[in-house]
Amino acid sequence: MAKIVTHRQKETQGKERSLSVLARAMLVMGIGGILICTGFAAATGKLHLLITGGVLLFSGLFLFVILDACAEMIRLMKKVCDIPYSGPISGQKEFLIFRCSACSAIVDPDSIKCDNCGAEFDHISEEKGLNNDTNQ
């Protein structure tokens, strides 16, 4: 009889952290661009500088959303594949994954049998800690 094995997963550094940092940098550059262009437009009276600032702000916001979404997708894919990832997934720091002890397929904790290999569960779950080191 198989068991449902619980894995405790902690996050680690990865490329998705860099994407999040780059996303924030694009947002700051967009905000800085609109502020600088507004200042120059006020000093010189040229309207096209306000338009340029607006384009910079829009571009920064757009890149922030796209890059942050890409980082989030990488984290979610790594979570599903049981690979350590960096950064939070919607504020989540630690999570539990339930796996079949016979075939390692991801299962629902209330499953009676594994959908992948057909092994029946005895509902005495084990907890395994993965990546419990302090590398962050």
N, C-alpha and C positions, 0 to 999 in steps of 0.2 A: 504494500500500500504506500502510495506517495504522500508527501507532505507539502504544504504550501510554505515556501521559504521566504521570509521577509528580509529584504536588503535595506540597510540604512546607508544613504548616500550623502556625501558632503561635497560641496562645490570646490573646484580648483580653478586656477588661472587658465585662460584659453584665448583664442583669437576673438571670441565674442566680446570679451572685455574691451579689446582695442576698438571694436566697432562702436561700442557704447560711448567710449571716450571721444572718438572721432565725431559721433553724432552730436554730442554736447558742444564740441568745438565749433561745429558748423552753426549751431544755434547761437552761440556767443558771437561768432563772426557776423551773422545776420543782424543781430541786435546792435552790435558795434557799428556795422555799416550804416544802418538807418540813423543812428545817433550822430555819427560823423557827417553824413550827408545832410542831415537836418541843420546841423551847426553851420556848415559851409553855405547852405542855401539861405539861412537867416542872415549870414554875414554878407553874402554877395547878391542876394535877391534873385538867384537863378532857379527857376522851377524845375528844370531837368535834373537837378541834384536830388530833389525830393523823390522824383520818379526812380532815379538810380538807387536811392536808399530803400525805397519800397521793394524794388526788385531784389536787392541784397537780402532784405528781411524775409521775403517770400522764399527765396532760394535756400536760405539758412534753415527756415522752418521745414521746408520740403525735404531737404537732405537729412535733417534731424529725424523726422518721422520714418523715412525710408531706411536709414542706417540702423536706427534703434529697432525697427521691425525685423530687419535681417538678423541682428544679434539675438533677438528673442526667438526667432525661428531656429537658429543654430542651437540655442539652449534647449528648446523643446525637443528637437531631433536627438540631441545627445541624451536627454533625459529618457526618452523612449528606448534608445539603444543601450541604456545603462552605462554611458560613458561620462566621466567627470566633466563638468562644465564650470564656467566662471560667470558670476553675476546672478542676480535673482530672476526667477520666473514669476512674474506678477506678485512680488513680495515674498515668495516662498524660499526659505533658507535650507530646509531639510525635508525630505519626503521619504515615503515608504513605497517600495515596489514589491509586489507579491508574485512569486515565481513558483512554478512546479519543480519539485526536487528531482523528478525523473528526467525531464527534458529541458528545463530552464525557460520554458515559455512564460510570458507574463499572463497571470490569471487574476480573476476577481477573488477577493478574500473569502467570499461566501460560496465559491464554486464547489460543487459536489465532485466533479471530475474535470480533468484537464481537457480543454477543447483540442489541443494539439496532439497529445499522445494517448488520451483516453484513460490515463491512470486515475484511480479514485483517491480522493483525499480523506485523511482521517481527522482533519480539522484540529490537529495539534500543531500549530504553526511554530516554526523556528525563526529566530531573528539572527541575521548575520550582519555584521558591520563591515562595510566596504569603504576603503579610503578613509579610515579613521585617523590618519596621520594629521599633523598640524600644518601641512602645506596649504596655504590659501592664496 
